[in-house]
Amino acid sequence: LRQSEQRFREFFQSLPTGVIYTDLEGRVEHPNEAFCRMTGYSEPELLGLTVSTLTHPEDHATDRAARDAMLAGRMSLH
């Protein structure tokens, strides 16, 4: 399990695309290095920020609808 977690952590950090983990409330828990570069924030600065603070206001309704659909099981991450 530790090896699997380490491999995933290394993979996540090496992705060239910005990716974050959030909690169910949309607060950033883990950004990868590409996301930090993309936003200009350091990891400590991002921790605890919400997705809505990082999203353009015109995209809030779309993001909220996608989040609600995913939580209701109508949309998957695959």
N, C-alpha and C positions, 0 to 999 in steps of 0.2 A: 504494500500500500504506500509506504514512504517513497519507494522508487517511482511508482506511478505518479504520485503527487509531484515529485521533483521533475519528472519528464514533462508533465503538463505545465508546470510553472515555467520551465525553460522554453517550451513551445510558445506559451502565451506571451512571454516577454520578447521572443524573437520575431513575432508577427510584424510584417511591415505596415499593416493597417492598424489604426488606432482602435483599441477595444477596451471596454471597461466592464467590470462586474458591478452590479448595484444590488442593494437590498430591495425588498418588495415596495418600499416607499420611494425608490428611485435615487437613493443616496449612494454616491460612489464609494465602493469598498476597496476596489483594486483597479487602477488604471495600468495599462502596459506603457512601455517607454515611448512607443509611437504615438499614443494618445497624448502623452505629456508634451512631446515635441509639437504635435498638431495644434494643441490648445495654448501652448506657451506657459502652462502651469507645471509646477513640480508635483510629484506624487503627494507630499504632505499638504500642499495647497488644494488638491482635488478631493482628498478624503473628506467625506461628509457633505460635499456640495451635492445638490440635486441635479438630475438630468435637465430639469426645466430651467435651471440657471445657466446651463451650458447650451441650450437650444434656442434658436431664433424664435421669437414670440409667434410668428406666423406658422410655425411647425408644432406648437404645443397641442392643438386639437388632434392632429394626426398621430402624434406620439402617444397621447393619452388613450386614443381609440385602440392603437396597436397593443399597448400595455394591458388594457382592459380585456381585449380579445384573448391575449396570451394567458392571462390569469384565469379567464373563464374556460380555457381549454379549446377555444375556437381557432387558435393559431399556435403553431409550434415553431421552434427555433431551427428546424431542419429544412 
